[in-house]
Amino acid sequence: MGLHNSLAEFYSAIYCDLYLDIAGHNLVSMSESRLDLRKIRSRVDSEGISFLTITLPRMGKAIDTALSMSTRLTISGFQKIPGTVIPKLFGNLLRRVFTDDGLERVDADPVVLRALRQLVYFLYKLEIPYNESKTTRVIEDFVRVDAELSELCMPQDDVLFTARRFCADVFGMFDPRDISPRHGPGAVATGESPSEKHLFSRLYRDIERIYPFTEYFQYSISAVCDSYRDYDALEALDSGTAKVVLVPKDSRGPRLISCEPLEYQWIQQGLGRKLASHLESHRLTSGHVNFTDQSINRDLALHASLTQEWVTLDMKEASDRVSLELVKELFADVPVLLEALLATRTTSTILPNGQRVHLNKFAPMGSCLCFPVESFVFYALAVGVLVNYYGYSRCEAREAVYVYGDDIIVRREVYPALLLHFPLTGLMFNEAKCCTAGFYKESCGMDAFRGVDVTPVKLRSVWSHRQKLDISVLSSYIALSNAMYKRGYMRVSETIQKLVLGKTGPLPIFSNEDAGGLGWIRHDVCTRVQPKGVKTRWNSEYHHREVYTLRSAPTHLCADPDNWSTVLRRISAPDEYTNPGIYTVPHRSRPQWGWTRLTT
């Protein structure tokens, strides 16, 4: 309780600075700002930090729902202005977006909405501790959704048939064996450290059928010959078992991620990357199924918020609801690829309590196959729906859908059929985040209203008052200060800047975001004049000015480089390779002072 009280006091002060910045933009009168600040402090005193992290974001959700679905504003838990449905808190701002009876104003001001959403969502994703009940609920939901998939009866209709034929045309020439396996940065269920990730000790019969050990897990025939005696020592298993881990998300609870076994991760990374590259380049999916460029969906959402030609849809429990049976149905006409997908998915997982769950979903979040497969499933089904419900040609249908993961954008006139048909296959929509009416649209982190970006800046990392530098927290707060400065919120930017400087001492000013170290981004300031205490020099070798600053440096560990696994590592990920025997430890950055180029 003491921790939450101190957090509430600390973040309440920062929040009040933010409010004063917004009021200073002539959006709130002086008298109303005094009343609002009094209400905010009173609610924080009585409810703690949850008022800032839960109650205010709940108001934000109500605002977004009213705007995205053209419904009446319904906000509970706040005193209302007499004769209206508008809360007294932020009442002046709300009244410039909504009428007194809660409907969107014809002249609703997007600049005011942006300020309002900044206030209600500022601390929404603060990574403060959550109680055990939220952890239990996340695990129970995972198990419940997977159990529901086992009872699903897949419809055998024209939509699924069209989607299956579309899948065959997209992947007809795809060779799943032509892959370059590699490892990702994440942990593996079998527990190997980064330096052990290329030392394979298990032979899974499922994988072996498609990806023989001697071809895909060894560098060359020379490596096979040198270590042929070791093959008898390999642990032979039919299939792999993943492991569910809970990672911190925010005050609402943890995020559930699956760690795949070492050998599965190796092949999944290769096949997953090949699938994503194929979908981004194939004539039937290029530009409409995306994995590397969110700007397509973001720009479309911004455009749709002005014209209302498109709607943005969000899937509920997206990866957990793509069933194995649905994948089998869609990929039935490309048996070679389907066999590879089935061979490289883990069939069960271990929950944090030790319980083993047989998976009815195709792949949980954390598998490298999850994202590309779910994206294509959503796209192919949407094409099938448009062809069969609206009589679109397949070319017209593919042009009317955009997918990035579980963010879907479709033409406004056709979305009702998607909402009707997708649940028949077990897929559900998050109706609270589907923007199907009105001018508010959201996709891939772009919140837009009437052609204006109204995305709020959200504080995530919890500030540490310990003397030891936590470089990830410092980087987060420096980025926050810079973002607030860019938006004209000078008071809160300076408050955060003082916090950081108390830990680091003087930091330099940069003119762009691509600086090689930590510092303050100021496009309107000459960087030749640096704050007092910041060291600069002229590099006569490279002929440019440099500044001495703090940077985030990776933590490395050393291991014996004298084996074939090091060679395998080098060719599988040349862009990540540094020196033999040197491995980067994921999520273990450290502070380091050094010289970096100073652009003017």
Number of C-alpha atoms within 10 A of each C-alpha: 7 7 9 14 14 13 16 22 16 13 17 20 14 16 20 19 20 23 23 19 21 22 17 17 12 9 17 20 12 13 8 16 20 13 13 19 18 13 14 18 19 12 16 18 15 10 14 20 24 19 21 25 23 18 19 20 21 19 21 20 18 19 25 23 23 23 24 24 19 17 16 18 21 17 18 12 10 13 12 15 13 10 8 13 22 25 20 18 20 18 17 17 18 22 21 19 23 24 18 18 14 20 18 23 13 9 9 17 18 20 16 20 23 18 21 22 22 20 24 24 25 20 26 23 18 19 20 19 16 15 11 10 9 14 16 12 13 16 19 12 13 18 16 11 16 22 16 14 23 14 10 14 12 15 14 9 9 14 20 23 16 21 24 24 19 22 22 19 15 19 20 15 10 16 14 20 15 11 18 16 23 23 22 15 10 14 21 23 21 16 13 15 13 21 20 14 21 23 18 17 14 17 21 22 17 20 24 16 12 17 21 15 19 16 12 18 21 20 19 15 11 11 16 18 10 11 12 12 10 10 15 8 11 13 11 13 12 10 18 25 21 27 22 24 18 16 11 14 17 19 21 20 22 23 15 20 15 21 25 28 22 25 26 26 28 24 25 27 20 22 27 23 19 20 21 20 16 16 23 18 13 14 11 18 21 15 18 23 29 24 18 10 13 17 14 17 26 20 17 21 31 25 19 26 28 18 13 19 14 25 28 29 26 22 20 16 17 22 23 24 26 27 24 18 17 23 19 18 17 23 22 17 18 20 13 17 21 17 18 21 23 17 23 26 28 22 19 18 22 18 19 12 8 10 8 15 18 14 23 22 24 26 28 29 18 22 24 23 25 22 23 22 21 24 25 24 22 27 27 26 24 28 27 26 26 25 21 18 14 13 11 16 12 17 11 13 22 23 15 19 23 26 29 25 25 21 22 24 27 23 17 17 12 18 20 10 15 20 15 12 18 17 12 13 19 19 21 19 19 12 15 16 21 24 28 23 20 22 23 31 36 30 29 21 14 20 21 27 28 21 18 18 21 24 18 18 16 17 17 20 18 15 17 11 9 8 8 8 15 16 19 16 16 22 20 15 22 22 20 20 24 22 17 20 18 14 11 15 21 19 21 23 25 16 15 19 19 14 15 21 13 11 15 13 12 19 23 23 24 26 18 13 15 9 17 17 25 23 22 21 23 16 14 7 13 13 17 13 11 17 12 9 10 15 15 19 14 13 12 8 6 8 8 14 17 17 23 20 23 23 21 19 14 16 15 14 12 12 13 10 14 10 11 19 19 23 17 20 20 17 15 19 14 10 8 12 16 11 11 15 16 18 20 18 16 14 11 13 17 14 17 13 13 13 18 20 19 23 16 13
